[in-house]
Amino acid sequence: MVRPLIHDPVFLAQKSVPATKEDLQAARDLLDTLTAHKETCVGIAANMIGESKRIIAFDNEGTYMVMLNPRIVSRSGEYETEESCLSLLGGPRKTKRYQKIKVQYQTADLQTRLKTFTGWTAQIIQHEIDHCDGVLI
């Protein structure tokens, strides 16, 4: 189900709690909401639809992917960039990102995975994990 986007910076600045199997509907809603905004959005975190859970969905080189409880375990290749956010008003903001990241996460089947991402996909993931951590750019 497509859910409305949250724009409240106080809510968005709260750290998300770990996702469980009871949160799989929220993960599906997150994916539906990302798909509905595909013209203007490449990634979304659960708090952006009102769920304070560690769940993200993003465009992984043309295929949407959902991660539960993602965390970056290693990073390299620091660079500065500018990003915008669907939940925040105003233009792009400067931020620091990494060219290569390794992420530990759970699939929708709650299987733990470890995967390396680079470039644009890595940047999207970092932005969405920031949302889970209550970090607003």
OpenMM code with the backbone's topology and positions (N, CA, C; nanometers):
from openmm import Vec3, app, unit

residues = "MET VAL ARG PRO LEU ILE HIS ASP PRO VAL PHE LEU ALA GLN LYS SER VAL PRO ALA THR LYS GLU ASP LEU GLN ALA ALA ARG ASP LEU LEU ASP THR LEU THR ALA HIS LYS GLU THR CYS VAL GLY ILE ALA ALA ASN MET ILE GLY GLU SER LYS ARG ILE ILE ALA PHE ASP ASN GLU GLY THR TYR MET VAL MET LEU ASN PRO ARG ILE VAL SER ARG SER GLY GLU TYR GLU THR GLU GLU SER CYS LEU SER LEU LEU GLY GLY PRO ARG LYS THR LYS ARG TYR GLN LYS ILE LYS VAL GLN TYR GLN THR ALA ASP LEU GLN THR ARG LEU LYS THR PHE THR GLY TRP THR ALA GLN ILE ILE GLN HIS GLU ILE ASP HIS CYS ASP GLY VAL LEU ILE".split()
positions = [
    Vec3(0.0829, -0.1169, 0.0000),
    Vec3(0.0000, 0.0000, 0.0000),
    Vec3(0.0889, 0.1252, 0.0000),
    Vec3(0.0586, 0.2174, -0.0881),
    Vec3(0.1324, 0.3440, -0.0930),
    Vec3(0.0914, 0.4270, 0.0275),
    Vec3(0.1918, 0.4734, 0.1017),
    Vec3(0.1659, 0.5519, 0.2225),
    Vec3(0.2093, 0.6965, 0.2020),
    Vec3(0.1484, 0.7898, 0.2751),
    Vec3(0.1898, 0.9304, 0.2641),
    Vec3(0.3291, 0.9506, 0.3218),
    Vec3(0.4013, 1.0471, 0.2651),
    Vec3(0.5361, 1.0784, 0.3116),
    Vec3(0.5303, 1.1687, 0.4345),
    Vec3(0.6211, 1.1447, 0.5264),
    Vec3(0.6335, 1.2232, 0.6485),
    Vec3(0.7371, 1.3338, 0.6235),
    Vec3(0.7029, 1.4566, 0.6651),
    Vec3(0.7948, 1.5696, 0.6468),
    Vec3(0.8364, 1.6330, 0.7797),
    Vec3(0.7950, 1.5754, 0.8901),
    Vec3(0.8227, 1.6299, 1.0228),
    Vec3(0.9683, 1.6014, 1.0622),
    Vec3(1.0542, 1.7058, 1.0681),
    Vec3(1.1956, 1.6824, 1.0995),
    Vec3(1.2181, 1.6271, 1.2399),
    Vec3(1.1292, 1.6549, 1.3332),
    Vec3(1.1444, 1.6007, 1.4690),
    Vec3(1.1270, 1.4486, 1.4661),
    Vec3(1.0238, 1.4001, 1.3960),
    Vec3(1.0031, 1.2552, 1.3825),
    Vec3(1.1183, 1.1921, 1.3048),
    Vec3(1.1577, 1.2543, 1.1955),
    Vec3(1.2627, 1.1976, 1.1102),
    Vec3(1.3982, 1.1937, 1.1799),
    Vec3(1.4196, 1.2778, 1.2813),
    Vec3(1.5478, 1.2826, 1.3521),
    Vec3(1.5579, 1.1760, 1.4618),
    Vec3(1.4523, 1.0976, 1.4816),
    Vec3(1.4568, 0.9913, 1.5812),
    Vec3(1.5251, 0.8678, 1.5224),
    Vec3(1.6059, 0.8012, 1.6047),
    Vec3(1.6681, 0.6763, 1.5599),
    Vec3(1.5618, 0.5681, 1.5482),
    Vec3(1.5728, 0.4886, 1.4434),
    Vec3(1.4794, 0.3788, 1.4213),
    Vec3(1.5186, 0.2571, 1.5045),
    Vec3(1.4195, 0.1759, 1.5363),
    Vec3(1.4435, 0.0534, 1.6127),
    Vec3(1.4534, -0.0642, 1.5157),
    Vec3(1.5163, -0.1738, 1.5574),
    Vec3(1.5308, -0.2887, 1.4679),
    Vec3(1.3968, -0.3416, 1.4173),
    Vec3(1.3966, -0.3864, 1.2938),
    Vec3(1.2792, -0.4462, 1.2317),
    Vec3(1.2739, -0.5947, 1.2654),
    Vec3(1.1518, -0.6467, 1.2731),
    Vec3(1.1293, -0.7890, 1.2994),
    Vec3(1.0348, -0.8436, 1.1921),
    Vec3(1.0019, -0.9704, 1.2019),
    Vec3(0.9107, -1.0292, 1.1031),
    Vec3(0.7735, -0.9634, 1.1083),
    Vec3(0.7367, -0.9032, 1.2201),
    Vec3(0.6094, -0.8324, 1.2308),
    Vec3(0.6072, -0.7050, 1.1460),
    Vec3(0.7231, -0.6615, 1.0978),
    Vec3(0.7348, -0.5378, 1.0200),
    Vec3(0.7400, -0.5624, 0.8692),
    Vec3(0.7152, -0.6848, 0.8252),
    Vec3(0.7251, -0.7146, 0.6824),
    Vec3(0.6199, -0.6401, 0.5998),
    Vec3(0.5023, -0.6132, 0.6562),
    Vec3(0.4028, -0.5337, 0.5831),
    Vec3(0.4540, -0.3913, 0.5631),
    Vec3(0.5202, -0.3370, 0.6623),
    Vec3(0.5790, -0.2030, 0.6482),
    Vec3(0.6842, -0.2033, 0.5373),
    Vec3(0.7595, -0.3114, 0.5260),
    Vec3(0.8597, -0.3228, 0.4191),
    Vec3(0.7916, -0.3253, 0.2823),
    Vec3(0.6815, -0.3980, 0.2705),
    Vec3(0.6069, -0.4011, 0.1442),
    Vec3(0.5489, -0.2625, 0.1119),
    Vec3(0.4948, -0.1947, 0.2141),
    Vec3(0.4422, -0.0592, 0.1947),
    Vec3(0.5528, 0.0357, 0.1510),
    Vec3(0.6707, 0.0183, 0.2073),
    Vec3(0.7841, 0.1026, 0.1718),
    Vec3(0.8185, 0.0853, 0.0243),
    Vec3(0.8218, -0.0377, -0.0211),
    Vec3(0.8505, -0.0664, -0.1612),
    Vec3(0.7417, -0.0096, -0.2529),
    Vec3(0.6169, -0.0237, -0.2136),
    Vec3(0.5059, 0.0333, -0.2916),
    Vec3(0.5173, 0.1854, -0.2998),
    Vec3(0.5541, 0.2475, -0.1890),
    Vec3(0.5656, 0.3937, -0.1851),
    Vec3(0.6827, 0.4406, -0.2705),
    Vec3(0.7944, 0.3689, -0.2652),
    Vec3(0.9086, 0.4024, -0.3507),
    Vec3(0.8694, 0.3909, -0.4972),
    Vec3(0.8018, 0.2835, -0.5324),
    Vec3(0.7590, 0.2626, -0.6708),
    Vec3(0.6670, 0.3757, -0.7167),
    Vec3(0.5789, 0.4216, -0.6293),
    Vec3(0.4860, 0.5298, -0.6637),
    Vec3(0.5583, 0.6623, -0.6868),
    Vec3(0.6765, 0.6775, -0.6280),
    Vec3(0.7540, 0.8017, -0.6401),
    Vec3(0.8784, 0.7830, -0.7277),
    Vec3(0.8793, 0.6814, -0.8134),
    Vec3(0.9996, 0.6469, -0.8892),
    Vec3(1.0510, 0.7591, -0.9787),
    Vec3(0.9661, 0.8527, -1.0156),
    Vec3(1.0101, 0.9642, -1.1006),
    Vec3(1.0980, 1.0632, -1.0253),
    Vec3(1.0840, 1.0688, -0.8926),
    Vec3(1.1572, 1.1683, -0.8134),
    Vec3(1.2353, 1.1090, -0.6979),
    Vec3(1.2385, 0.9774, -0.6851),
    Vec3(1.2985, 0.9151, -0.5675),
    Vec3(1.3704, 0.7862, -0.6059),
    Vec3(1.4907, 0.7653, -0.5489),
    Vec3(1.5665, 0.6428, -0.5747),
    Vec3(1.5844, 0.5576, -0.4494),
    Vec3(1.5426, 0.6109, -0.3357),
    Vec3(1.5540, 0.5366, -0.2112),
    Vec3(1.4605, 0.5944, -0.1072),
    Vec3(1.4251, 0.5107, -0.0097),
    Vec3(1.3317, 0.5539, 0.0934),
    Vec3(1.3560, 0.4706, 0.2189),
    Vec3(1.3399, 0.5342, 0.3341),
    Vec3(1.3532, 0.4657, 0.4622),
    Vec3(1.2169, 0.4609, 0.5303),
    Vec3(1.1966, 0.3634, 0.6162),
    Vec3(1.0653, 0.3419, 0.6777),
    Vec3(1.0155, 0.4632, 0.7556),
    Vec3(1.1049, 0.5398, 0.8159),
    Vec3(1.0556, 0.6561, 0.8905),
    Vec3(0.9920, 0.7599, 0.7978),
    Vec3(1.0242, 0.7552, 0.6712),
    Vec3(0.9660, 0.8492, 0.5750),
    Vec3(0.8185, 0.8178, 0.5478),
    Vec3(0.7719, 0.6982, 0.5908),
    Vec3(0.6287, 0.6641, 0.5793),
    Vec3(0.5674, 0.6444, 0.7179),
    Vec3(0.6352, 0.6964, 0.8204),
    Vec3(0.5794, 0.6940, 0.9550),
    Vec3(0.6112, 0.5724, 1.0381),
    Vec3(0.7019, 0.4877, 0.9921),
    Vec3(0.7423, 0.3678, 1.0663),
    Vec3(0.8852, 0.3858, 1.1165),
    Vec3(0.9023, 0.3911, 1.2458),
    Vec3(1.0356, 0.4117, 1.3025),
    Vec3(1.1090, 0.2774, 1.3143),
    Vec3(1.1290, 0.2138, 1.2004),
    Vec3(1.1935, 0.0819, 1.1919),
    Vec3(1.3127, 0.0894, 1.0980),
    Vec3(1.4134, 0.0057, 1.1210),
    Vec3(1.5326, 0.0026, 1.0359),
    Vec3(1.5038, -0.0793, 0.9098),
    Vec3(1.4355, -0.0146, 0.8163),
    Vec3(1.4033, -0.0769, 0.6882),
    Vec3(1.4278, 0.0278, 0.5802),
    Vec3(1.4950, -0.0132, 0.4730),
    Vec3(1.5153, 0.0764, 0.3593),
    Vec3(1.4793, 0.0027, 0.2301),
    Vec3(1.4422, 0.0813, 0.1295),
    Vec3(1.4182, 0.0286, -0.0050),
    Vec3(1.4874, 0.1237, -0.1009),
    Vec3(1.5458, 0.0698, -0.2084),
    Vec3(1.6221, 0.1548, -0.2989),
    Vec3(1.6367, 0.0896, -0.4356),
    Vec3(1.6753, 0.1737, -0.5301),
    Vec3(1.7028, 0.1295, -0.6665),
    Vec3(1.8453, 0.0749, -0.6696),
    Vec3(1.8585, -0.0544, -0.6920),
    Vec3(1.9888, -0.1202, -0.7012),
    Vec3(2.0163, -0.1508, -0.8484),
    Vec3(2.0636, -0.0495, -0.9188),
    Vec3(2.0989, -0.0617, -1.0604),
    Vec3(1.9812, -0.1129, -1.1440),
    Vec3(1.8632, -0.0527, -1.1210),
    Vec3(1.7460, -0.0862, -1.2016),
    Vec3(1.6506, -0.1859, -1.1403),
    Vec3(1.6872, -0.2471, -1.0280),
    Vec3(1.6003, -0.3406, -0.9575),
    Vec3(1.5836, -0.2916, -0.8146),
    Vec3(1.4593, -0.2860, -0.7670),
    Vec3(1.4372, -0.2420, -0.6295),
    Vec3(1.4778, -0.3502, -0.5308),
    Vec3(1.5346, -0.3049, -0.4206),
    Vec3(1.5839, -0.3954, -0.3171),
    Vec3(1.5385, -0.3425, -0.1815),
    Vec3(1.5037, -0.4328, -0.0909),
    Vec3(1.4645, -0.3970, 0.0452),
    Vec3(1.5651, -0.4581, 0.1417),
    Vec3(1.6050, -0.3797, 0.2418),
    Vec3(1.6942, -0.4283, 0.3467),
    Vec3(1.6302, -0.4022, 0.4822),
    Vec3(1.6341, -0.5026, 0.5679),
    Vec3(1.5938, -0.4866, 0.7063),
    Vec3(1.7213, -0.4796, 0.7901),
    Vec3(1.7215, -0.3895, 0.8845),
    Vec3(1.8316, -0.3738, 0.9799),
    Vec3(1.9684, -0.3561, 0.9128),
    Vec3(1.9772, -0.2700, 0.8106),
    Vec3(2.1061, -0.2514, 0.7445),
    Vec3(2.2045, -0.1749, 0.8325),
    Vec3(2.3290, -0.2135, 0.8218),
    Vec3(2.4353, -0.1357, 0.8866),
    Vec3(2.5618, -0.1489, 0.8039),
    Vec3(2.6322, -0.0397, 0.7944),
    Vec3(2.7562, -0.0364, 0.7177),
    Vec3(2.8672, -0.0900, 0.8063),
    Vec3(2.9375, -0.1916, 0.7579),
    Vec3(3.0443, -0.2527, 0.8369),
    Vec3(3.1827, -0.2087, 0.7902),
    Vec3(3.1920, -0.1570, 0.6670),
    Vec3(3.3184, -0.0983, 0.6219),
    Vec3(3.2894, 0.0007, 0.5108),
    Vec3(3.3803, 0.0960, 0.4940),
    Vec3(3.3635, 0.2002, 0.3930),
    Vec3(3.5001, 0.2497, 0.3487),
    Vec3(3.5070, 0.2954, 0.2223),
    Vec3(3.6318, 0.3517, 0.1716),
    Vec3(3.6010, 0.4486, 0.0579),
    Vec3(3.6967, 0.5369, 0.0319),
    Vec3(3.6836, 0.6309, -0.0790),
    Vec3(3.5947, 0.7498, -0.0467),
    Vec3(3.6255, 0.8199, 0.0594),
    Vec3(3.5434, 0.9341, 0.1023),
    Vec3(3.5398, 1.0433, -0.0047),
    Vec3(3.4223, 1.1045, -0.0201),
    Vec3(3.4069, 1.2191, -0.1104),
    Vec3(3.2935, 1.3075, -0.0606),
    Vec3(3.2910, 1.4318, -0.1077),
    Vec3(3.1841, 1.5264, -0.0746),
    Vec3(3.0869, 1.5328, -0.1907),
    Vec3(2.9579, 1.5457, -0.1589),
    Vec3(2.8556, 1.5557, -0.2619),
    Vec3(2.7406, 1.6398, -0.2085),
    Vec3(2.6390, 1.6589, -0.2921),
    Vec3(2.5166, 1.7257, -0.2504),
    Vec3(2.3996, 1.6319, -0.2769),
    Vec3(2.3047, 1.6296, -0.1827),
    Vec3(2.1880, 1.5436, -0.1961),
    Vec3(2.0616, 1.6198, -0.1577),
    Vec3(1.9530, 1.5784, -0.2179),
    Vec3(1.8207, 1.6262, -0.1785),
    Vec3(1.7471, 1.5105, -0.1140),
    Vec3(1.6332, 1.5424, -0.0518),
    Vec3(1.5554, 1.4390, 0.0147),
    Vec3(1.4073, 1.4665, -0.0061),
    Vec3(1.3335, 1.3622, -0.0383),
    Vec3(1.1899, 1.3727, -0.0602),
    Vec3(1.1164, 1.4212, 0.0648),
    Vec3(1.1704, 1.3911, 0.1826),
    Vec3(1.1037, 1.4282, 0.3070),
    Vec3(1.1388, 1.5682, 0.3571),
    Vec3(1.2439, 1.6254, 0.3059),
    Vec3(1.2888, 1.7545, 0.3574),
    Vec3(1.2715, 1.8638, 0.2539),
    Vec3(1.2243, 1.9758, 0.3002),
    Vec3(1.2065, 2.0901, 0.2122),
    Vec3(1.3406, 2.1582, 0.1887),
    Vec3(1.3492, 2.2349, 0.0828),
    Vec3(1.4736, 2.3037, 0.0517),
    Vec3(1.5524, 2.2278, -0.0527),
    Vec3(1.6580, 2.2902, -0.0964),
    Vec3(1.7390, 2.2330, -0.2032),
    Vec3(1.8407, 2.1339, -0.1528),
    Vec3(1.9316, 2.0974, -0.2408),
    Vec3(2.0368, 2.0013, -0.2048),
    Vec3(2.1235, 2.0524, -0.0897),
    Vec3(2.1739, 1.9581, -0.0125),
    Vec3(2.2617, 1.9892, 0.1002),
    Vec3(2.3918, 1.9113, 0.0841),
    Vec3(2.5004, 1.9707, 0.1306),
    Vec3(2.6313, 1.9047, 0.1233),
    Vec3(2.6388, 1.7935, 0.2267),
    Vec3(2.7058, 1.6851, 0.1868),
    Vec3(2.7243, 1.5726, 0.2769),
    Vec3(2.8487, 1.4938, 0.2370),
    Vec3(2.8966, 1.4104, 0.3272),
    Vec3(3.0120, 1.3247, 0.3021),
    Vec3(2.9622, 1.1837, 0.2760),
    Vec3(3.0142, 1.1206, 0.1739),
    Vec3(2.9782, 0.9832, 0.1399),
    Vec3(3.1048, 0.9041, 0.1103),
    Vec3(3.0858, 0.7733, 0.0877),
    Vec3(3.1967, 0.6838, 0.0556),
    Vec3(3.1655, 0.6100, -0.0744),
    Vec3(3.2672, 0.5936, -0.1567),
    Vec3(3.2526, 0.5305, -0.2873),
    Vec3(3.2194, 0.3825, -0.2763),
    Vec3(3.2719, 0.3158, -0.1718),
    Vec3(3.2538, 0.1714, -0.1561),
    Vec3(3.2135, 0.1423, -0.0124),
    Vec3(3.1052, 0.0663, 0.0029),
    Vec3(3.0599, 0.0275, 0.1371),
    Vec3(3.0276, -0.1219, 0.1389),
    Vec3(3.0443, -0.1808, 0.2560),
    Vec3(3.0004, -0.3186, 0.2780),
    Vec3(2.8880, -0.3109, 0.3808),
    Vec3(2.7734, -0.3711, 0.3467),
    Vec3(2.6540, -0.3620, 0.4299),
    Vec3(2.6117, -0.4993, 0.4785),
    Vec3(2.5849, -0.5083, 0.6081),
    Vec3(2.5221, -0.6272, 0.6646),
    Vec3(2.3747, -0.5938, 0.6810),
    Vec3(2.2875, -0.6848, 0.6397),
    Vec3(2.1441, -0.6593, 0.6452),
    Vec3(2.0693, -0.7915, 0.6494),
    Vec3(1.9369, -0.7815, 0.6647),
    Vec3(1.8519, -0.8989, 0.6575),
    Vec3(1.7587, -0.8854, 0.5370),
    Vec3(1.7314, -0.9981, 0.4753),
    Vec3(1.6361, -1.0031, 0.3642),
    Vec3(1.4939, -1.0080, 0.4219),
    Vec3(1.3945, -1.0069, 0.3348),
    Vec3(1.2554, -1.0195, 0.3778),
    Vec3(1.2295, -1.1559, 0.4426),
    Vec3(1.3167, -1.2529, 0.4176),
    Vec3(1.3079, -1.3847, 0.4822),
    Vec3(1.3862, -1.3883, 0.6131),
    Vec3(1.4358, -1.2705, 0.6548),
    Vec3(1.5146, -1.2540, 0.7764),
    Vec3(1.6472, -1.3311, 0.7729),
    Vec3(1.6988, -1.3508, 0.6525),
    Vec3(1.8303, -1.4125, 0.6355),
    Vec3(1.9352, -1.3009, 0.6354),
    Vec3(2.0408, -1.3190, 0.7110),
    Vec3(2.1468, -1.2185, 0.7185),
    Vec3(2.2369, -1.2307, 0.5973),
    Vec3(2.2680, -1.1170, 0.5379),
    Vec3(2.3536, -1.1101, 0.4194),
    Vec3(2.4597, -1.0022, 0.4398),
    Vec3(2.5668, -1.0142, 0.3636),
    Vec3(2.6745, -0.9165, 0.3615),
    Vec3(2.7047, -0.8892, 0.2155),
    Vec3(2.6975, -0.7629, 0.1743),
    Vec3(2.7160, -0.7319, 0.0330),
    Vec3(2.7902, -0.5996, 0.0201),
    Vec3(2.8740, -0.5906, -0.0835),
    Vec3(2.9482, -0.4687, -0.1129),
    Vec3(2.8765, -0.3924, -0.2241),
    Vec3(2.8658, -0.2618, -0.2059),
    Vec3(2.8042, -0.1729, -0.3042),
    Vec3(2.9008, -0.0602, -0.3355),
    Vec3(2.8945, -0.0097, -0.4582),
    Vec3(2.9820, 0.0991, -0.4995),
    Vec3(2.9014, 0.2074, -0.5712),
    Vec3(2.9655, 0.3229, -0.5887),
    Vec3(2.9100, 0.4297, -0.6703),
    Vec3(2.7756, 0.4818, -0.6232),
    Vec3(2.6879, 0.5054, -0.7222),
    Vec3(2.5571, 0.5663, -0.6973),
    Vec3(2.4731, 0.4826, -0.6004),
    Vec3(2.4737, 0.3503, -0.6172),
    Vec3(2.3960, 0.2648, -0.5274),
    Vec3(2.4460, 0.2784, -0.3845),
    Vec3(2.5763, 0.2818, -0.3661),
    Vec3(2.6332, 0.3000, -0.2322),
    Vec3(2.5895, 0.4335, -0.1722),
    Vec3(2.5848, 0.5364, -0.2540),
    Vec3(2.5433, 0.6679, -0.2053),
    Vec3(2.3971, 0.6650, -0.1587),
    Vec3(2.3109, 0.6018, -0.2365),
    Vec3(2.1692, 0.5914, -0.1991),
    Vec3(2.1555, 0.5189, -0.0646),
    Vec3(2.2235, 0.4064, -0.0508),
    Vec3(2.2151, 0.3269, 0.0723),
    Vec3(2.2607, 0.4086, 0.1918),
    Vec3(2.3705, 0.4818, 0.1768),
    Vec3(2.4206, 0.5636, 0.2866),
    Vec3(2.3177, 0.6679, 0.3296),
    Vec3(2.2518, 0.7300, 0.2326),
    Vec3(2.1487, 0.8299, 0.2624),
    Vec3(2.0352, 0.7662, 0.3422),
    Vec3(1.9899, 0.6490, 0.2999),
    Vec3(1.8775, 0.5844, 0.3675),
    Vec3(1.9163, 0.5311, 0.5053),
    Vec3(2.0371, 0.4799, 0.5206),
    Vec3(2.0828, 0.4365, 0.6537),
    Vec3(2.0941, 0.5566, 0.7460),
    Vec3(2.1353, 0.6725, 0.6928),
    Vec3(2.1339, 0.7947, 0.7741),
    Vec3(1.9933, 0.8195, 0.8295),
    Vec3(1.8910, 0.8015, 0.7455),
    Vec3(1.7530, 0.8174, 0.7934),
    Vec3(1.7266, 0.7243, 0.9108),
    Vec3(1.7685, 0.5991, 0.9002),
    Vec3(1.7486, 0.5031, 1.0097),
    Vec3(1.8179, 0.5483, 1.1378),
    Vec3(1.9281, 0.6182, 1.1209),
    Vec3(2.0059, 0.6654, 1.2364),
    Vec3(1.9601, 0.8025, 1.2859),
    Vec3(1.8553, 0.8587, 1.2236),
    Vec3(1.8052, 0.9880, 1.2639),
    Vec3(1.8889, 1.1041, 1.2136),
    Vec3(1.9740, 1.0788, 1.1153),
    Vec3(2.0603, 1.1830, 1.0590),
    Vec3(1.9898, 1.2452, 0.9371),
    Vec3(1.9687, 1.3746, 0.9415),
    Vec3(1.9065, 1.4466, 0.8321),
    Vec3(2.0133, 1.5291, 0.7605),
    Vec3(2.0159, 1.5215, 0.6288),
    Vec3(2.1126, 1.6031, 0.5555),
    Vec3(2.0512, 1.7389, 0.5250),
] * unit.nanometer
topology = app.Topology()
chain = topology.addChain("A")
for resn in residues:
    res = topology.addResidue(resn, chain)
    for name in ("N", "CA", "C"):
        topology.addAtom(name, app.Element.getBySymbol(name[0]), res)
